[in-house]
């Protein structure tokens, strides 16, 4: 994948020594998760792909998206930390769709 296209959809390029990655900090957007919070920080309203979902499910999604996802430019592979396999698969699918 082209680095420029990944940056255009919200990726942040990071280079350090031999490492060259594009990190994605917009995981909620890529996953299709939207929410509003009370002033206390608690969830008020949640949607997944435009459909209203329970706050309970929203908290589970928020927790599932609390890791890191990156594209390694050198190896041309996605990598992640603290994200489940299904979540990574869904995020990569959406990134691939957006860069085309």
C-alpha positions in Angstrom: 0.0 0.0 0.0 1.1 3.5 -0.7 2.2 5.5 2.4 0.5 8.7 1.0 -2.9 7.0 0.7 -2.6 5.6 4.2 -1.8 9.1 5.6 -4.7 10.5 3.6 -7.2 8.3 5.4 -5.9 9.2 8.8 -2.6 7.4 9.3 0.4 9.0 10.9 3.8 8.2 9.5 6.6 7.3 12.0 10.2 6.6 11.1 12.9 5.6 13.6 16.1 3.9 12.6 15.2 0.9 10.4 11.5 1.1 11.4 9.0 2.8 9.0 5.4 2.6 10.0 2.1 4.3 9.5 0.0 4.2 12.7 -3.7 4.5 12.9 -5.2 6.4 15.8 -8.7 6.7 14.4 -9.7 3.1 15.1 -13.2 4.0 16.2 -13.9 5.8 12.9 -12.4 2.9 10.9 -14.5 0.4 12.9 -17.7 2.5 12.4 -18.2 3.2 16.1 -19.6 6.6 17.1 -20.5 7.7 20.6 -21.4 10.7 22.7 -20.4 11.0 26.3 -21.7 12.7 29.4 -19.5 15.3 31.1 -18.4 12.5 33.4 -16.9 10.6 30.5 -19.5 7.8 30.6 -21.2 6.8 27.3 -24.5 8.5 26.6 -25.3 7.2 23.0 -23.6 4.7 20.8 -23.8 3.7 17.2 -22.1 1.0 15.2 -22.3 1.5 11.4 -25.1 4.0 11.9 -27.2 1.6 14.0 -28.0 2.5 17.7 -26.4 0.0 20.1 -26.5 -0.4 23.8 -24.0 1.3 26.0 -23.0 -2.1 27.3 -22.0 -3.1 23.8 -20.4 0.3 23.3 -18.1 -0.2 26.3 -17.0 -3.6 24.9 -16.2 -2.1 21.5 -14.4 0.8 23.1 -12.3 -1.7 25.1 -11.7 -3.9 22.1 -10.3 -0.8 20.2 -7.9 0.3 22.9 -4.8 -1.1 21.2 -2.6 -0.1 18.3 -2.7 -0.8 14.6 0.0 0.0 12.2 1.2 -0.7 8.7 4.9 -1.7 8.4 6.1 0.0 5.2 9.2 -2.1 5.1 7.5 -5.5 5.3 4.3 -4.4 3.7 2.2 -6.0 6.5 -0.1 -4.8 9.2 0.8 -5.2 12.8 -1.1 -4.6 16.0 -0.7 -4.5 19.8 -3.5 -5.4 22.2 -6.2 -5.9 19.5 -8.1 -9.1 18.8 -7.8 -10.9 15.6 -11.4 -10.2 14.5 -10.9 -6.5 15.2 -7.7 -6.3 13.2 -9.3 -8.1 10.3 -12.2 -5.7 10.3 -10.0 -2.6 10.5 -7.6 -3.8 7.8 -10.6 -4.6 5.6 -11.9 -1.0 6.0 -8.5 0.5 5.4 -8.1 -1.5 2.3 -11.5 -0.3 1.1 -10.7 3.3 1.8 -7.3 3.4 0.0 -8.7 2.0 -3.3 
